[in-house]
Amino acid sequence: MKTKLILSIAGLALAASIHSSAAFDLGIAAFQMSSETHARAANAAEQAAKEFGWNATVLNANGTLPTHADQIENLIQKQVDGIVLVMSKPVEFEAQIAAAKEAGIPVITIMSGASENALFDVQVNEYAVGADAALYLLGQMNYSGPILTARFDSNMGTRIRGKELDTVLSENTAVTVAGSYSMAKTQSWQEDVRNGMNALILQNAGNFKGIWASFDGQAFIIDDLLLEQGMQKGDVPLVSIDGGQEAFSRIKDPDSMMTATVVIPFEEMGEAAVASMKRIAVDKESKDAVTSGPYLFLKSTLVDKSNVDSFIK
């Protein structure tokens, strides 16, 4: 009888533990899931949450600031147990993040920038990423000649990459910028990039030796435009940042202009955000046990034809 009672109590304890884990409700709010990188991080976070037995709600603001704000507020009203923000903008949404903190809901961001009201931001060192891409491009050009650039200054990460390019250019004055395009729209960004870069390429035909793009999504569109103009791999290097199977396939493809990308581990970021949420919100570890500052840094890797085979799945 005593043995049965012990087993019964143990079973109830196990059931309670499983129920407690399954009951954790995680809200994942991504800013623009038509962007592959946003989707990769958000989907990886969702999968990691499900592997813990959690409930995961994934929201997509489709690049709209008011929608993103409403979605964060809705997660707070729903009283979720934790929130992960993917490629958010803490400067614009500090009030919502502060409201989550006030409600006792921990917030971890991914590639968004620091917020005093979030636990931390899962990041790579964008300064190093930007320098790696810029120096690789210039090296392919023997540090001489004009380039075209595709920028995106509304996002912190891509903005930093552009600033690092400018720093590298300031010390290598034999490389000049023949033309630059800055992406403005976020909802219809693909069309925006295609129109802007097509005009820039036509205006500077024959007057550029390399192209720098602030993220791979821009580079894919530029690659297609260059091919439409009859250019071939090796005519000019095309370098960008983010990584992913499409980027790797294009680097490997002899018919693509894509030369290199600096790989950011978006899936690992989503997984790290959820694993960190568990440690802090469920296991009750301190935030400083995970990372001592406002960022949890992961590593980036430059990929070109020399190492692309090890990245292709």
C-alpha positions as CSV (number, residue, x, y, z in Angstrom):
1,M,0.0,0.0,0.0
2,K,2.8,2.3,1.0
3,T,4.6,1.6,-2.3
4,K,1.5,2.3,-4.3
5,L,1.0,5.6,-2.4
6,I,4.6,6.6,-3.2
7,L,4.2,5.7,-6.9
8,S,0.9,7.6,-7.0
9,I,2.5,10.7,-5.5
10,A,5.5,10.4,-7.9
11,G,3.1,10.1,-10.8
12,L,1.2,13.2,-9.7
13,A,4.4,15.1,-9.3
14,L,5.5,14.1,-12.8
15,A,2.2,15.1,-14.3
16,A,2.3,18.4,-12.5
17,S,5.8,19.0,-13.9
18,I,4.7,18.1,-17.4
19,H,1.7,20.3,-17.1
20,S,3.7,23.2,-15.8
21,S,6.1,23.0,-18.7
22,A,3.3,22.6,-21.3
23,A,1.5,25.5,-19.8
24,F,4.2,28.0,-20.5
25,D,2.8,30.4,-23.2
26,L,5.4,32.0,-25.4
27,G,4.5,34.9,-27.7
28,I,6.8,35.4,-30.8
29,A,6.3,38.6,-32.6
30,A,8.3,39.0,-35.9
31,F,8.4,42.3,-37.7
32,Q,8.5,41.1,-41.4
33,M,8.3,37.4,-42.1
34,S,8.4,37.9,-45.9
35,S,12.0,38.5,-45.2
36,E,13.7,35.1,-45.0
37,T,15.9,36.0,-42.0
38,H,12.9,37.1,-39.9
39,A,11.1,33.9,-40.7
40,R,14.1,31.7,-40.0
41,A,14.6,33.1,-36.5
42,A,10.9,33.2,-35.7
43,N,10.3,29.6,-37.0
44,A,13.3,28.3,-35.1
45,A,12.1,29.9,-31.9
46,E,8.6,28.4,-32.4
47,Q,10.2,24.9,-33.0
48,A,12.4,25.2,-29.9
49,A,9.4,26.2,-27.8
50,K,7.4,23.2,-29.0
51,E,10.3,20.9,-28.1
52,F,10.0,22.2,-24.6
53,G,6.3,21.4,-24.7
54,W,5.3,25.0,-24.6
55,N,2.5,26.8,-26.4
56,A,3.9,29.1,-29.0
57,T,2.0,31.9,-30.8
58,V,3.8,33.4,-33.8
59,L,2.7,36.8,-35.0
60,N,3.8,38.6,-38.2
61,A,3.5,42.4,-38.5
62,N,4.2,42.4,-42.2
63,G,6.6,45.3,-41.8
64,T,4.0,47.6,-40.3
65,L,4.9,49.5,-37.2
66,P,1.4,50.0,-35.8
67,T,0.6,46.3,-36.3
68,H,3.8,45.2,-34.5
69,A,2.9,47.5,-31.6
70,D,-0.7,46.1,-31.4
71,Q,0.6,42.6,-31.5
72,I,3.0,43.1,-28.6
73,E,0.1,44.8,-26.6
74,N,-2.2,41.9,-27.4
75,L,0.4,39.4,-26.1
76,I,0.6,41.4,-22.9
77,Q,-3.2,41.5,-22.6
78,K,-3.2,37.7,-23.2
79,Q,-0.8,37.4,-20.2
80,V,1.7,35.2,-22.0
81,D,4.6,33.9,-19.9
82,G,7.3,35.3,-22.1
83,I,7.8,37.3,-25.3
84,V,10.4,37.0,-28.1
85,L,10.6,39.9,-30.5
86,V,12.3,39.1,-33.8
87,M,14.0,42.0,-35.7
88,S,11.9,44.5,-33.7
89,K,12.7,48.2,-33.1
90,P,13.0,48.9,-29.4
91,V,13.4,52.6,-30.0
92,E,9.9,52.7,-31.5
93,F,8.4,50.1,-29.1
94,E,10.0,50.9,-25.8
95,A,6.6,51.7,-24.3
96,Q,5.3,48.2,-25.2
97,I,8.4,46.5,-23.9
98,A,8.2,48.5,-20.7
99,A,4.5,47.5,-20.3
100,A,5.5,43.9,-20.6
101,K,8.1,44.3,-17.9
102,E,5.6,46.0,-15.7
103,A,3.3,43.1,-16.2
104,G,6.0,40.7,-15.2
105,I,6.5,39.3,-18.7
106,P,10.2,38.7,-19.6
107,V,11.1,39.9,-23.1
108,I,14.1,38.7,-25.2
109,T,14.8,40.3,-28.5
110,I,16.6,39.0,-31.6
111,M,18.6,41.2,-33.9
112,S,16.7,44.2,-32.6
113,G,19.1,46.3,-30.5
114,A,19.3,46.8,-26.8
115,S,16.3,47.8,-24.6
116,E,16.6,48.7,-20.9
117,N,13.2,46.9,-20.4
118,A,14.1,43.7,-22.2
119,L,16.4,41.0,-20.7
120,F,18.8,41.2,-23.7
121,D,19.1,41.1,-27.4
122,V,20.5,38.0,-29.2
123,Q,22.9,39.4,-31.7
124,V,26.1,39.0,-33.7
125,N,28.7,41.7,-33.6
126,E,27.4,43.8,-36.5
127,Y,30.5,45.9,-36.5
128,A,32.6,42.9,-37.2
129,V,30.1,41.6,-39.7
130,G,30.1,44.9,-41.6
131,A,33.9,45.0,-41.7
132,D,34.2,41.4,-42.9
133,A,31.9,42.0,-45.8
134,A,33.5,45.3,-46.8
135,L,37.1,44.1,-46.6
136,Y,36.2,41.0,-48.6
137,L,34.6,43.0,-51.4
138,L,37.6,45.4,-51.6
139,G,40.0,42.5,-51.6
140,Q,38.2,41.1,-54.6
141,M,38.7,44.4,-56.4
142,N,42.3,44.8,-55.4
143,Y,41.3,47.8,-53.3
144,S,40.6,49.9,-56.4
145,G,37.7,51.1,-58.4
146,P,34.0,52.2,-58.1
147,I,31.3,50.3,-56.4
148,L,27.5,50.3,-56.1
149,T,25.8,49.9,-52.7
150,A,22.4,48.8,-51.6
151,R,21.6,50.1,-48.1
152,F,18.8,49.9,-45.5
153,D,19.2,52.5,-42.8
154,S,15.9,51.8,-41.0
155,N,17.2,48.7,-39.4
156,M,19.9,48.9,-36.8
157,G,21.9,45.9,-38.0
158,T,22.0,46.9,-41.7
159,R,22.7,50.5,-40.7
160,I,25.7,49.5,-38.7
161,R,26.9,47.4,-41.7
162,G,26.7,50.4,-43.9
163,K,28.6,52.5,-41.4
164,E,31.4,49.9,-41.3
165,L,31.6,50.0,-45.1
166,D,32.0,53.8,-44.9
167,T,34.8,53.4,-42.3
168,V,36.6,50.9,-44.6
169,L,36.1,53.2,-47.6
170,S,37.5,56.2,-45.7
171,E,40.8,54.4,-45.2
172,N,40.9,53.0,-48.8
173,T,40.3,56.1,-51.0
174,A,41.1,54.3,-54.3
175,V,37.7,52.7,-53.9
176,T,34.8,55.1,-54.7
177,V,31.0,54.9,-54.6
178,A,29.6,55.3,-58.1
179,G,26.1,55.1,-56.9
180,S,24.1,54.2,-53.8
181,Y,20.5,53.2,-53.2
182,S,18.8,53.2,-49.8
183,M,15.8,50.9,-49.3
184,A,12.8,52.8,-47.8
185,K,9.7,50.6,-47.9
186,T,9.4,47.6,-45.7
187,Q,6.1,46.1,-46.8
188,S,6.9,46.1,-50.5
189,W,10.6,46.0,-50.1
190,Q,11.3,43.5,-52.9
191,E,9.7,45.8,-55.5
192,D,11.4,48.8,-54.0
193,V,14.8,47.1,-54.3
194,R,14.2,45.9,-57.8
195,N,13.2,49.4,-59.0
196,G,15.9,51.3,-57.2
197,M,18.8,49.0,-58.0
198,N,17.7,48.5,-61.6
199,A,17.8,52.3,-62.2
200,L,21.2,52.5,-60.4
201,I,22.7,49.6,-62.5
202,L,21.5,51.2,-65.7
203,Q,22.8,54.6,-64.8
204,N,26.2,53.3,-64.0
205,A,26.6,50.6,-66.7
206,G,30.2,49.8,-67.2
207,N,31.2,52.1,-64.3
208,F,31.4,49.8,-61.3
209,K,33.7,47.0,-60.3
210,G,31.8,45.6,-57.3
211,I,28.5,45.7,-55.5
212,W,27.8,45.7,-51.7
213,A,24.4,44.8,-50.4
214,S,23.3,45.3,-46.7
215,F,21.5,41.9,-46.6
216,D,21.1,38.9,-48.8
217,G,17.5,39.6,-49.8
218,Q,18.7,42.7,-51.6
219,A,21.6,40.7,-53.2
220,F,19.3,38.1,-54.6
221,I,17.3,40.8,-56.5
222,I,20.5,42.5,-57.6
223,D,21.9,39.1,-58.8
224,D,18.8,38.6,-61.0
225,L,19.1,42.1,-62.4
226,L,22.7,41.7,-63.3
227,L,22.0,38.4,-65.0
228,E,19.2,40.1,-67.0
229,Q,21.8,42.6,-68.1
230,G,23.9,39.8,-69.5
231,M,26.6,39.8,-66.9
232,Q,28.4,36.6,-65.8
233,K,30.0,35.4,-62.6
234,G,33.4,37.0,-62.2
235,D,32.5,40.2,-64.0
236,V,32.0,42.0,-60.7
237,P,31.9,40.6,-57.1
238,L,28.6,40.8,-55.3
239,V,28.9,40.6,-51.6
240,S,26.2,40.7,-48.9
241,I,25.3,39.5,-45.4
242,D,23.0,37.0,-43.7
243,G,23.5,33.5,-45.2
244,G,21.1,30.8,-45.9
245,Q,20.6,28.0,-48.4
246,E,19.6,30.3,-51.3
247,A,22.7,32.4,-50.7
248,F,24.9,29.3,-50.6
249,S,23.3,27.9,-53.8
250,R,23.9,31.1,-55.6
251,I,27.5,31.3,-54.5
252,K,28.0,27.7,-55.8
253,D,26.0,28.3,-59.0
254,P,28.3,29.2,-61.9
255,D,25.5,31.2,-63.5
256,S,25.0,33.4,-60.4
257,M,26.8,36.7,-59.7
258,M,26.7,36.1,-56.0
259,T,30.3,35.9,-54.6
260,A,30.2,35.8,-50.8
261,T,28.0,36.4,-47.8
262,V,28.7,36.8,-44.1
263,V,26.6,34.1,-42.4
264,I,24.5,35.1,-39.4
265,P,23.1,32.0,-37.5
266,F,19.4,33.0,-37.4
267,E,18.2,29.5,-36.5
268,E,20.6,29.4,-33.6
269,M,19.4,32.8,-32.5
270,G,15.8,31.6,-32.3
271,E,16.9,28.6,-30.4
272,A,19.2,30.6,-28.0
273,A,16.3,33.1,-27.2
274,V,14.0,30.2,-26.2
275,A,16.6,28.3,-24.3
276,S,17.5,31.5,-22.4
277,M,13.9,32.2,-21.7
278,K,13.6,28.7,-20.2
279,R,16.6,29.3,-18.0
280,I,15.4,32.6,-16.7
281,A,11.6,32.3,-16.6
282,V,11.2,28.6,-15.8
283,D,14.4,27.5,-14.2
284,K,14.7,30.8,-12.3
285,E,18.4,31.4,-13.2
286,S,19.5,35.0,-13.1
287,K,19.8,37.0,-16.3
288,D,23.5,37.5,-15.6
289,A,24.0,33.7,-15.6
290,V,23.1,33.8,-19.3
291,T,24.9,37.0,-20.3
292,S,26.3,39.8,-18.3
293,G,25.5,42.6,-20.7
294,P,22.6,43.8,-22.9
295,Y,23.6,41.4,-25.7
296,L,24.0,37.6,-26.1
297,F,26.5,37.4,-29.0
298,L,26.7,34.5,-31.4
299,K,29.4,34.1,-34.1
300,S,29.2,34.9,-37.8
301,T,31.2,33.3,-40.6
302,L,32.2,34.6,-44.1
303,V,31.3,32.1,-46.8
304,D,32.5,32.1,-50.4
305,K,33.4,29.5,-53.0
306,S,36.3,28.2,-50.8
307,N,34.0,26.9,-48.0
308,V,30.4,27.0,-49.3
309,D,30.2,23.2,-49.8
310,S,30.3,22.7,-46.0
311,F,27.2,24.9,-45.6
312,I,25.0,23.5,-48.3
313,K,22.4,21.0,-47.0
